[in-house]
Amino acid sequence: MSVMTLEGYSAKIEYDGETDMFRGEILGLSGGADFYGRNPRELRAEFRKSLHVFLEVCREKGIEPRRSYSGRFNLRISPELHERLAIVAQVEGKSINAVAQEALEQRVDA
């Protein structure tokens, strides 16, 4: 699976063996939008079309196109990892939340 970005929006790209095409699904939207293409150029053009149609429908209906996120979520980890995380946080003089946030930022920015 790959990610394609256009105009600040991201889409996951997968090969669809049934249609012998690549399928893109735009992520982080308040609704669903997908697109198909036979090659990267066609896929990007269809991404643009699908995104613009979605955004136009949202404008017409007064809907916020992007899903909203609160910035909070629960994370379940093993007690051993929790302990190691707490020790690292104490050594660095930080909260567990700060250390976890740094690790998550490194992962998603990679």
Steps between C-alpha positions, in 0.01 A plus 500: 500500500621849415388852579437773242462863608320776313402850615556410866292181484639145516371183339603141552569322172452127448494273198155354423549165331133471402509816287874483416523863613635697793242621752543807715302587811523857630570495873385726783175610336163539664365266231636256245674574171693259283643489149663262251781524247710273281828684562634772732414786265140384452469423871610854596256655248215290642606590855469869407156448342366294789633746759350801322160331463505407870597854605230652278230275649620597849479871409149457360382316812690714750702203625857523632698274260765389748422268788567671832738352754498582872871436553419234759494122470554200727800282440535152647855373544660221698586566865868446413494768230310731734774457762780565248316805370456635855872452571605682181261783585641531853860494376423775247291702747194476275151362528415162353268685263785722373730203435222305326409803289864542390516134399173524306614818322824330395303204364246694296755754372734223380 
